[in-house]
Amino acid sequence: MLEAFVVATILCGFFGILFKKNLVMKIVSMDIMSTGVIAYYVFVASRGGVVSPIVAADGVDNVAYADPVPQAVILTAIVIGFSIQAVMLVGVMKLARDNPTLELSEIEKNNTP
């Protein structure tokens, strides 16, 4: 059931990128799709019965530890996604200064020679 919601979130973002004509809505759709991909990665990487990789002071335990690499990858993906979104919004702001609308077809019509 959770996988279905995650895939629906990814598809919702993907179809938003394809079918929305407003540039800000395309950026929001890309953010939604990125959130779905991150949620899917977390869903695949999570396992039951594992604990944090913190070793007790008395020695090594015989317990299954969680791998911290997926957590680091997800944190990096979140930061990179945020910075890409900020750069795209700055680009849209620069386009908005020259064009009265943010509709993609109108911007293409105004900027074709």
N, C-alpha and C positions, 0 to 999 in steps of 0.2 A: 504494500500500500504506500509506504514512504517512497519507494523507488518511483512509483507512478507520479506522485506529486513533484518529485525532483525533475523527472523527465518532462512533465507538463510545464514546469517553470522554465526549463531550457527551451522548449519549443515555443512557449509564449514570447520569450525574448527574441528568439530567432525570427518568428513571423512578424514581430514588431519591427525588427530591423528591415525586413523585406518590404512590408506593406505600408508603414507609416511614412508620410511625406515630409513631416516637420523634422528638422535636424535635432532639436532638443529631445523630441520623442524617440528618435533613433538612438541617441546617447543613453536615454533612460532604458530603452529596450536592451541595449548592449550590457548595461549594468545588471539588469534582471537576468539575462542569460549567464553572465559571469557569476552571479550569486548561485544560480542553479548548478553550474559546473563545480563550484567550490563545495556546495552541499553534497553533490554526488561523490566527490573525492573524499570528503569526510565520511560519508556513508560507507564507501568501499573500504576505507582505511581503518574504520573502527572495528574493534573485536571485543567480545565479551570475555570476562574472566582475567583481564590483564590489569596491572596496577602501574602507577607512575614509576619511572626508572630512578627511584631514590633508594640507595642502599643504606640499610641501617648501620649504626656505628659498631655493632657487634660482629659484623661480617657479612658474607654473601648469603642471601636467602635463596631458596629453591622455588622461586615464584616466577611466573611468566610476566615479563616487563613489556610495556607498550613501546613501540618504536617512536622516538621523537622526531624522526625525519619528516613524516607527513605533516606534523604540526608546523614545522619550520617552513615547509613548502607552501602551506596554506597561508601562513602569515605573510610570506613574501608575495604570494599571488594577490592578496588583499591590498597590500601597499602598492604594488605595480598597477593594479586595476584602478585604484584611487588616483594615482598620478596620471595615468592615461586619460581617465575621465576629466580631470582638471585641464589637461592640455587640449582635449577636444572641445571643452566648454569655452576656453579662451579663443580657439579658432572660430567657434560659432559667434562669439561676441564680436570678433573682428569682421566677420561676414555681415552681422547685423548692423554694423556701422555704415556699410556701403549699400545695403539692400533694405527695403522697407519691410520685407517678410522673411521668414525662415523656411518657407516652403521650397523644397528642392527643385521643383520644376520651374518656379519663378526665378530662382537664382540662376539656373542654367539658361533660362531665356534671356535674362538681363546681361549675362556675361559671354554670350556667344557672339562672335564677330559678324 
